[in-house]
Amino acid sequence: MDNIDAVAMMRKIRDDLSRKMQGMTWEEEREFIRNSIKSFDFITKRENDTPPGNPGREISHTDVTCRREPVHS
């Protein structure tokens, strides 16, 4: 059975992306990333084209505000 070197694989992906994005403006990088993310629609979209999560429902907000007290050690 072949071993998978996840660290080496991630470094290769990072280096490949770095080469592809080298010399791009911020706007070009954003567009490149947006277009690249679209290729993962099979993960992020459902059959009815809605994103995962809680489609059509909003998180209910109350008028109560809770403040977390700092933890002292």
N, C-alpha and C positions, 0 to 999 in steps of 0.2 A: 504494500500500500504506500502511495506517495505521501510525503509530509507536505503540509502547506505552511509556508513562511509568511504569515500575515504581515509582519513588520516590513519585510522586504517588498511585499506586494503593495502596501500602502505608500512606501517611499517611492516606488516606481510610478505609481499613479500620481503622486504629488509632483514628481519631477517632470512627468509628461505634461501635466496641466500647466506647470510653471513655464515650460518651453512654449506651449501653445499660446499662453497669455502674455508672454514677454513682448514689451513694446506697445501693448494696448493701452488706450486711455481708460479712465475709470468707467466711462459710459460704455465703451466697448467690452470691458470686463463684465460689467453687469449684464449686458445683452448676451454675451457668451454663456455666462452662468445660467441665465434664465432659459436659454435655448437648450442647454445641457440638461437642466432639471426636467424639461418636458419629456425627455426620453425615459424618465422614471414614472410616467403617468400610470403605468400598469400597477405600480405600488401605491401611488398617492390618490388615485381616482377609483371610485366604485363603478359598478356596471351602469348605474343611472347618471354617471358623470358628476356626482357630488363628491366633495372631498371627505375624507374620513373624519370621524369625530361625532359631532352632534348637529347634523345638517338641519337647517330650518328652525333651529331652536337657539335662543340666546340664553346666556347665563343670567339668571335672575339676580338683580341687585337689590339690596335692602338699604334702608337709610341708616342702619346701624354700622358704625365704624369701630373696628376692633384694632387696638394698638398692642403690639407685642412688646413686652418689657424686655430690656436688654438682660442677657444672662451674664452674671458676674462669676468668675471662677476664683 
